[in-house]
């Protein structure tokens, strides 16, 4: 939710639904927990919203924040590509995702 900030700017605050989702994510995320991915990565995401009025980009930011909170990734600025799909499921909203690390070889012959 956007609220007024200092000097006419806006800041984003999380509502109770987002906070509840984050708690649920922490409990459910087992595959990537404590992976501490510290290299560039690609994120593949399918989001099922309960209504078409929800924005896909907000879901992506929340997901990246949650991945940091469970130490799956060390920093969301390491994400250099996102492939995302938005779907509607009124009764079972959810997010499915996968992370692909990109191990870039360094040129040692320079």
NORLINNOR-V502108 format. One record per residue. N is the residue number from 0. RES is the residue in one letter. PHI is phi in whole degrees, 0 to 359 (NA if undefined). PSI is psi as a letter, one per 20 degrees, with the letter a starting at -180 (NA if undefined). Layout:
n->N res->RES phi->PHI psi->PSI
n->N res->RES phi->PHI psi->PSI
//
This chain:
n->0 res->X phi->NA psi->p
n->1 res->X phi->272 psi->p
n->2 res->X phi->228 psi->q
n->3 res->X phi->298 psi->p
n->4 res->X phi->245 psi->b
n->5 res->X phi->285 psi->q
n->6 res->X phi->55 psi->k
n->7 res->X phi->78 psi->j
n->8 res->X phi->278 psi->r
n->9 res->X phi->243 psi->q
n->10 res->X phi->230 psi->q
n->11 res->X phi->257 psi->p
n->12 res->X phi->239 psi->q
n->13 res->X phi->268 psi->p
n->14 res->X phi->273 psi->r
n->15 res->X phi->296 psi->h
n->16 res->X phi->295 psi->g
n->17 res->X phi->293 psi->g
n->18 res->X phi->298 psi->h
n->19 res->X phi->294 psi->g
n->20 res->X phi->298 psi->g
n->21 res->X phi->300 psi->g
n->22 res->X phi->296 psi->g
n->23 res->X phi->296 psi->g
n->24 res->X phi->301 psi->g
n->25 res->X phi->301 psi->h
n->26 res->X phi->289 psi->h
n->27 res->X phi->271 psi->h
n->28 res->X phi->284 psi->o
n->29 res->X phi->248 psi->h
n->30 res->X phi->299 psi->g
n->31 res->X phi->256 psi->i
n->32 res->X phi->304 psi->p
n->33 res->X phi->60 psi->k
n->34 res->X phi->287 psi->h
n->35 res->X phi->51 psi->l
n->36 res->X phi->296 psi->o
n->37 res->X phi->238 psi->j
n->38 res->X phi->241 psi->r
n->39 res->X phi->301 psi->q
n->40 res->X phi->214 psi->q
n->41 res->X phi->253 psi->q
n->42 res->X phi->241 psi->p
n->43 res->X phi->248 psi->p
n->44 res->X phi->222 psi->p
n->45 res->X phi->237 psi->p
n->46 res->X phi->244 psi->p
n->47 res->X phi->252 psi->o
n->48 res->X phi->268 psi->q
n->49 res->X phi->281 psi->i
n->50 res->X phi->208 psi->q
n->51 res->X phi->290 psi->i
n->52 res->X phi->285 psi->i
n->53 res->X phi->281 psi->q
n->54 res->X phi->273 psi->p
n->55 res->X phi->292 psi->h
n->56 res->X phi->297 psi->h
n->57 res->X phi->294 psi->h
n->58 res->X phi->295 psi->h
n->59 res->X phi->294 psi->g
n->60 res->X phi->296 psi->g
n->61 res->X phi->298 psi->g
n->62 res->X phi->300 psi->g
n->63 res->X phi->298 psi->g
n->64 res->X phi->298 psi->g
n->65 res->X phi->295 psi->h
n->66 res->X phi->297 psi->h
n->67 res->X phi->291 psi->h
n->68 res->X phi->293 psi->h
n->69 res->X phi->262 psi->j
n->70 res->X phi->61 psi->k
n->71 res->X phi->288 psi->g
n->72 res->X phi->235 psi->q
n->73 res->X phi->274 psi->h
n->74 res->X phi->201 psi->p
n->75 res->X phi->288 psi->i
n->76 res->X phi->285 psi->i
n->77 res->X phi->280 psi->i
n->78 res->X phi->285 psi->o
n->79 res->X phi->247 psi->i
n->80 res->X phi->207 psi->p
n->81 res->X phi->231 psi->p
n->82 res->X phi->248 psi->o
n->83 res->X phi->230 psi->q
n->84 res->X phi->233 psi->q
n->85 res->X phi->246 psi->p
n->86 res->X phi->229 psi->r
n->87 res->X phi->242 psi->p
n->88 res->X phi->215 psi->n
n->89 res->X phi->303 psi->h
n->90 res->X phi->260 psi->i
n->91 res->X phi->222 psi->m
n->92 res->X phi->296 psi->q
n->93 res->X phi->194 psi->r
n->94 res->X phi->229 psi->p
n->95 res->X phi->242 psi->p
n->96 res->X phi->210 psi->r
n->97 res->X phi->215 psi->q
n->98 res->X phi->243 psi->p
n->99 res->X phi->239 psi->o
n->100 res->X phi->288 psi->q
n->101 res->X phi->247 psi->o
n->102 res->X phi->268 psi->n
n->103 res->X phi->274 psi->p
n->104 res->X phi->282 psi->p
n->105 res->X phi->269 psi->q
n->106 res->X phi->280 psi->o
n->107 res->X phi->271 psi->j
n->108 res->X phi->257 psi->k
n->109 res->X phi->271 psi->NA
//
